[in-house]
Each structure stands twice: as C-alpha cells, then as structure tokens.
Amino acid sequence: MDDPLITLTTDFGTASPYVAAMKGVILSVNPRARLLDLTHDIPPQNIDHTAFFLASALPYFPAGCIHVVVVDPGVGTDRALLYVELGNLRLLVPDNGCWTELERTSRLQPAVIRLTEPAFWRASVSATFHGRDVLAPVAGHLSLGVNPNRLGAPVDQWIRRESRPSRLETGRLVGEVVFVDHFGNLLTNLSAEALHTLPGPVRFTVGDRTVDQQVRTYAEAQAGTAVALISSSGHLEIAVSHGNAAQHLQAHVGTPVIVTTWNRD
C-alpha cells in the first residue's frame, strides 16, 4: 500500500507529551506518514491487557499497516526490540510477550527480526524512551519502503507471554476473567466451543457469585440482571444488563469462572 498506515498503542496516557514526541519523530522521517492512535490508555506496564487488546483489534486492520506498540516495563534493560511479521500483520514491539497472543490465536509462523541497526534510529537514544528513539524512527523508515531485513538479524526465539488456558473437568469447565472492558463486562478464557462440550443447561460461578441466566444479547435481560453470553470474540462473557458486572460481582482479571451442568429440577 502507498504511504502505509502507522498505528500507535501505548500506556502513556492521552495527556502526556510522549505520544506527540513519537509522532514528531515519525513525521520527521516520513512527512507523508498516516498515523492512527489505537489507544494510549493501556494500564501502565500491563502486558496481559496489551496482549488482549492487540489480539482483539489488530486482525481487523488491512494488510501493510505498521503497528507500533510501546508498553515496555523493561525499557533500558537488555530486552530486545523486535520487528514481527505475522501473516498480514507488521509490528514493532518490545520483546516482552505483548504480541504473542496474536501468534497463539493465528497459529501462523511469525518472522521476527531483532532491531540492531542504529542507522534507522535517532542519533541519540535515551535509556528510558526507546519508543521515541528506536521504534518511531524505524516505523518511519519502514513506511518509506525500507526492507525489514536491513533492520537487524532474524531470530527464532522470543519471550512468549504465558497463556491462561481453561480446563475441562468432570462435569464442569474452569477458567477465569482475562479482561474487563470499559462497561465492566467480564471477558473470560472460556470459548464457545468449550461451553458446547457440557450437556444440558449450565450455570456460571464468578468468584463466589452465581449467574443462572444465559442470553444472546444484553437487552434480553432486565436491567440490573447478571447474565452470561458469548462475546464478539467467541468467548464467554459475564455482563450486567445496563450495569457493571465487575462492580456488581466484585470481579477482576484473574477471578475464577466455573461453568457447571445444572439440573433445574
């Protein structure tokens, strides 16, 4: 694509000057670059939240986009910075596992390059702002058509974020909350396919709270009612109709979610 889109995902916050500095660097390399903010409200240093966000959002972008991700608690250490190609996706990321949920869900083999060529960096590199001084200029050069192979050497090992698999036990599924969205809805690691392995009606336990009603849409339940449904990502979601499930159920990321068969008689 001509003048490929460069997206930015960070934990900097929308009011900080750091995002503006990165944009300035990119535009200094390629004044025609097209920039898009995905979010700058990732919770600080939260790799798990980043992984869920990227896996939920990036597959819907057109091929050729360059996705710059700066959630980097290891900045200034010996952790690597990476260029990743995964199918149609191109990412510039710190090597901390923030992107590897995409690898797991896509099941494609990524091509990964460690960024080691300073010719594509800013002349002065801060120990605390590699997003501005390395990733941003590299994104600018890539948008001009620089061959990624010039950025460094290919690698076959990188840090993978540990996934949180659900498990099937006798008569029940055991999982947990992996993401809480802006509405307080609880997204879990229990897939719709896994739920279908349980016979008959089921009930849901979130921490020490029970949810009995399963619906297809939020509006099927009365306001204030806790319900279970299949989210747009194909996983079990716990919500409160016109309410906040995280507050109502006192749940958070990591809260256990158990699905059991239920004899209503």
C-alpha positions as CSV (number, residue, x, y, z in Angstrom):
1,M,0.0,0.0,0.0
2,D,1.1,3.6,-0.7
3,D,2.0,5.5,2.5
4,P,1.1,2.7,4.8
5,L,-0.8,3.4,8.0
6,I,1.2,3.5,11.2
7,T,-0.8,2.8,14.4
8,L,0.3,3.6,17.9
9,T,-0.6,1.7,21.1
10,T,0.9,2.8,24.4
11,D,0.4,3.1,28.1
12,F,1.5,6.7,28.0
13,G,-2.0,8.3,28.6
14,T,-3.7,10.7,26.3
15,A,-2.4,13.9,28.1
16,S,1.3,13.0,28.0
17,P,3.8,14.6,25.6
18,Y,5.3,11.2,24.8
19,V,2.9,10.2,22.1
20,A,3.3,13.6,20.5
21,A,7.1,13.2,20.5
22,M,6.8,9.8,18.8
23,K,4.6,11.3,16.1
24,G,7.1,14.1,15.6
25,V,9.9,11.6,15.0
26,I,7.9,9.5,12.6
27,L,6.8,12.6,10.6
28,S,10.4,13.8,10.5
29,V,11.4,10.6,8.8
30,N,8.3,10.5,6.5
31,P,6.2,13.7,6.4
32,R,3.5,11.8,4.4
33,A,3.0,9.1,7.0
34,R,-0.5,8.4,8.1
35,L,-0.8,8.0,11.9
36,L,-3.6,6.4,13.8
37,D,-3.9,6.2,17.6
38,L,-5.4,2.9,18.7
39,T,-5.1,3.6,22.4
40,H,-2.8,5.3,24.9
41,D,-4.8,4.1,27.9
42,I,-3.3,0.6,28.4
43,P,-2.9,0.3,32.2
44,P,0.7,1.1,33.0
45,Q,3.1,-1.7,32.3
46,N,0.2,-4.2,31.9
47,I,1.4,-6.8,29.4
48,D,-1.7,-9.0,29.8
49,H,-4.0,-6.2,29.0
50,T,-1.9,-5.3,26.0
51,A,-1.9,-8.8,24.7
52,F,-5.7,-9.0,24.8
53,F,-6.1,-5.6,23.2
54,L,-3.8,-6.4,20.3
55,A,-5.3,-9.8,19.7
56,S,-8.8,-8.3,19.7
57,A,-8.0,-5.4,17.4
58,L,-5.2,-5.9,15.0
59,P,-6.6,-8.8,12.9
60,Y,-9.2,-6.4,11.6
61,F,-6.7,-4.0,10.0
62,P,-5.8,-4.1,6.3
63,A,-2.5,-5.7,5.2
64,G,0.5,-3.5,5.2
65,C,-0.2,-1.5,8.3
66,I,2.7,-0.9,10.7
67,H,1.7,-1.4,14.3
68,V,3.9,0.3,16.9
69,V,3.4,-0.9,20.5
70,V,5.1,0.8,23.4
71,V,4.2,-0.9,26.7
72,D,7.7,-1.5,27.9
73,P,8.4,-2.0,31.6
74,G,11.8,-3.4,30.6
75,V,13.0,-0.2,28.8
76,G,16.7,0.4,29.3
77,T,17.5,-3.2,30.1
78,D,18.9,-5.8,27.8
79,R,15.5,-6.8,26.5
80,A,15.3,-6.8,22.7
81,L,13.2,-4.7,20.4
82,L,11.5,-6.6,17.6
83,Y,10.1,-6.3,14.1
84,V,7.4,-9.0,13.6
85,E,5.6,-10.2,10.5
86,L,2.7,-12.5,11.3
87,G,0.6,-13.2,8.2
88,N,-0.5,-9.7,7.0
89,L,0.5,-8.1,10.3
90,R,3.6,-6.0,10.8
91,L,4.5,-5.0,14.3
92,L,7.3,-3.1,16.1
93,V,7.3,-4.2,19.8
94,P,9.5,-4.7,22.8
95,D,10.4,-8.4,23.4
96,N,8.1,-8.9,26.4
97,G,5.4,-11.2,25.1
98,C,2.9,-8.4,24.5
99,W,2.3,-9.6,20.9
100,T,2.4,-13.3,21.3
101,E,-1.4,-13.8,21.9
102,L,-1.6,-12.9,18.2
103,E,0.8,-15.7,17.4
104,R,-1.1,-18.2,19.5
105,T,-4.5,-17.4,18.1
106,S,-3.4,-17.1,14.5
107,R,-1.2,-20.3,14.6
108,L,0.9,-18.9,11.8
109,Q,4.7,-18.9,11.9
110,P,6.0,-15.4,12.5
111,A,9.1,-13.9,11.0
112,V,11.0,-11.9,13.7
113,I,13.9,-9.6,13.4
114,R,15.8,-8.1,16.3
115,L,16.4,-4.4,15.8
116,T,20.1,-3.9,15.9
117,E,20.9,-1.5,13.1
118,P,21.3,2.1,14.6
119,A,21.3,3.7,11.1
120,F,17.5,3.6,11.4
121,W,17.3,5.0,14.9
122,R,17.6,8.6,16.2
123,A,21.2,9.7,16.7
124,S,20.8,9.9,20.4
125,V,19.0,7.1,22.2
126,S,17.6,7.7,25.7
127,A,17.8,4.8,28.1
128,T,14.1,5.4,29.1
129,F,12.4,6.2,25.8
130,H,13.1,3.6,23.1
131,G,9.6,4.2,21.7
132,R,10.7,7.7,20.6
133,D,14.3,6.9,19.7
134,V,14.1,3.5,18.1
135,L,10.6,2.2,17.3
136,A,9.3,5.5,16.0
137,P,12.1,6.2,13.5
138,V,12.1,2.6,12.4
139,A,8.4,2.8,11.7
140,G,9.0,5.9,9.6
141,H,11.7,4.2,7.6
142,L,9.5,1.1,7.1
143,S,6.7,3.4,5.8
144,L,9.2,4.6,3.2
145,G,9.7,1.1,1.9
146,V,12.9,0.1,3.8
147,N,13.4,-3.7,3.6
148,P,12.9,-5.1,7.1
149,N,16.0,-7.3,6.6
150,R,18.1,-4.2,6.9
151,L,16.9,-3.6,10.4
152,G,18.8,-6.4,12.1
153,A,19.2,-10.1,12.3
154,P,16.4,-12.7,12.2
155,V,15.8,-14.6,15.5
156,D,13.9,-17.8,16.3
157,Q,13.5,-17.2,20.0
158,W,11.5,-14.5,21.8
159,I,9.6,-14.1,25.0
160,R,6.1,-15.6,24.9
161,R,3.5,-14.4,27.3
162,E,2.2,-17.3,29.3
163,S,-1.4,-18.1,28.3
164,R,-4.1,-18.9,30.7
165,P,-5.9,-22.0,29.3
166,S,-9.2,-23.1,30.6
167,R,-9.6,-26.7,31.5
168,L,-12.4,-29.4,31.4
169,E,-13.0,-31.3,34.5
170,T,-15.7,-33.9,35.3
171,G,-19.0,-32.1,34.6
172,R,-17.5,-28.6,34.6
173,L,-15.3,-26.0,32.8
174,V,-12.8,-24.0,34.8
175,G,-11.5,-20.7,33.5
176,E,-11.0,-17.1,34.6
177,V,-11.6,-13.4,33.8
178,V,-8.9,-12.2,31.4
179,F,-10.2,-8.7,30.5
180,V,-12.6,-6.2,32.0
181,D,-13.9,-3.7,29.4
182,H,-15.0,-0.1,29.7
183,F,-18.5,-1.2,30.6
184,G,-17.4,-3.6,33.3
185,N,-18.1,-6.6,31.3
186,L,-16.0,-9.7,32.2
187,L,-14.3,-11.4,29.3
188,T,-13.1,-14.9,30.0
189,N,-10.8,-17.5,28.5
190,L,-13.7,-20.0,28.1
191,S,-14.5,-20.4,24.4
192,A,-18.0,-21.0,23.0
193,E,-16.7,-24.4,21.6
194,A,-15.7,-25.4,25.1
195,L,-19.1,-24.5,26.5
196,H,-20.7,-26.7,24.0
197,T,-18.9,-29.7,25.5
198,L,-21.2,-29.6,28.6
199,P,-24.6,-31.3,28.2
200,G,-27.8,-29.6,29.1
201,P,-28.3,-26.3,30.9
202,V,-25.4,-24.8,32.7
203,R,-24.8,-22.2,35.4
204,F,-21.9,-19.9,35.9
205,T,-20.0,-19.1,39.1
206,V,-17.9,-15.9,39.1
207,G,-15.7,-15.9,42.2
208,D,-18.3,-16.7,44.9
209,R,-21.3,-15.3,42.9
210,T,-23.7,-17.4,40.8
211,V,-25.1,-16.4,37.4
212,D,-28.0,-18.5,36.2
213,Q,-29.3,-16.7,33.1
214,Q,-27.7,-17.1,29.7
215,V,-28.8,-14.8,26.8
216,R,-27.9,-13.9,23.3
217,T,-27.9,-10.2,23.7
218,Y,-27.7,-7.8,26.6
219,A,-31.2,-6.4,26.0
220,E,-32.8,-9.8,26.6
221,A,-32.4,-9.4,30.4
222,Q,-34.0,-7.0,32.8
223,A,-31.8,-4.0,33.9
224,G,-29.5,-5.0,36.7
225,T,-29.6,-8.7,35.9
226,A,-26.3,-10.6,35.7
227,V,-26.1,-12.7,32.6
228,A,-23.8,-14.9,30.6
229,L,-23.4,-14.6,26.8
230,I,-21.0,-15.3,24.0
231,S,-18.9,-12.2,23.3
232,S,-18.0,-10.9,19.8
233,S,-14.6,-12.7,20.2
234,G,-16.3,-16.1,20.6
235,H,-15.7,-16.4,24.4
236,L,-17.9,-16.5,27.5
237,E,-18.7,-13.0,28.8
238,I,-20.4,-12.1,32.0
239,A,-22.3,-8.9,32.0
240,V,-25.0,-7.0,33.9
241,S,-27.7,-5.6,31.7
242,H,-27.5,-1.8,31.9
243,G,-24.9,-2.2,34.7
244,N,-21.3,-3.0,35.6
245,A,-20.5,-6.7,36.1
246,A,-17.1,-6.1,37.6
247,Q,-18.6,-3.9,40.4
248,H,-21.8,-6.0,40.8
249,L,-20.0,-9.3,41.1
250,Q,-16.8,-7.8,42.7
251,A,-14.7,-9.5,40.0
252,H,-11.5,-8.5,38.3
253,V,-8.8,-10.0,36.0
254,G,-7.9,-13.4,37.5
255,T,-11.3,-14.1,39.2
256,P,-12.2,-17.7,38.7
257,V,-15.1,-18.6,36.4
258,I,-16.6,-22.1,36.6
259,V,-19.3,-23.4,34.4
260,T,-21.2,-26.5,35.6
261,T,-24.1,-28.5,34.4
262,W,-27.3,-27.7,36.2
263,N,-30.4,-29.7,36.7
264,R,-33.2,-27.1,37.1
265,D,-35.5,-29.8,38.6
